[in-house]
Amino acid sequence: MLTKTRLKEQIESFPEQFSIDELVEKLILIEKIENGNMQSEKGEIITDTELDKEIEKWFE
């Protein structure tokens, strides 16, 4: 989840002028990265081998 502090940091890192679309895209990316980090910390991951097997199923 995105915090106010993290939001403020991101807004400060932007140039003086930017579009709302740029901001939204950046915030979505940051949220996805943070969610991925939290999942990793909780052990909610799969191995490369498991991933390869899942991808193979897509092409059957």
C-alpha positions as CSV (number, residue, x, y, z in Angstrom):
1,M,0.0,0.0,0.0
2,L,1.2,3.5,-0.8
3,T,1.7,5.9,2.1
4,K,1.4,9.7,2.2
5,T,5.1,9.9,2.8
6,R,5.9,7.8,-0.3
7,L,3.4,9.8,-2.3
8,K,5.1,13.1,-1.2
9,E,8.5,11.7,-2.1
10,Q,7.3,10.8,-5.6
11,I,5.7,14.1,-6.2
12,E,8.9,15.9,-5.1
13,S,10.9,13.8,-7.6
14,F,8.8,14.9,-10.6
15,P,9.7,18.0,-12.7
16,E,7.9,21.2,-12.1
17,Q,5.4,20.4,-14.8
18,F,4.0,16.9,-15.4
19,S,0.8,15.3,-16.5
20,I,-1.6,13.5,-14.2
21,D,-1.2,10.5,-16.5
22,E,2.6,10.4,-15.7
23,L,1.9,10.7,-12.0
24,V,-0.7,7.9,-12.0
25,E,1.5,5.6,-14.1
26,K,4.4,6.1,-11.7
27,L,2.3,5.6,-8.6
28,I,0.8,2.4,-10.1
29,L,4.3,1.1,-10.8
30,I,5.5,1.9,-7.3
31,E,2.4,0.2,-5.8
32,K,3.1,-2.9,-7.8
33,I,6.7,-3.0,-6.8
34,E,5.8,-2.6,-3.1
35,N,3.2,-5.3,-3.4
36,G,5.7,-7.6,-5.0
37,N,8.3,-6.9,-2.2
38,M,5.7,-7.6,0.5
39,Q,4.8,-10.9,-1.2
40,S,8.4,-11.8,-1.4
41,E,8.9,-11.1,2.3
42,K,5.9,-13.3,3.2
43,G,7.3,-16.1,1.1
44,E,4.5,-15.9,-1.5
45,I,6.7,-16.6,-4.4
46,I,7.3,-19.4,-6.9
47,T,10.6,-20.7,-8.1
48,D,11.9,-20.3,-11.7
49,T,11.2,-23.9,-12.3
50,E,7.6,-23.6,-11.2
51,L,7.2,-20.5,-13.3
52,D,8.6,-22.3,-16.4
53,K,6.1,-25.1,-15.9
54,E,3.2,-22.6,-15.6
55,I,4.3,-20.8,-18.8
56,E,4.5,-24.2,-20.6
57,K,0.9,-24.8,-19.7
58,W,-0.1,-21.6,-21.5
59,F,1.2,-22.9,-24.8
60,E,-0.4,-26.4,-24.6
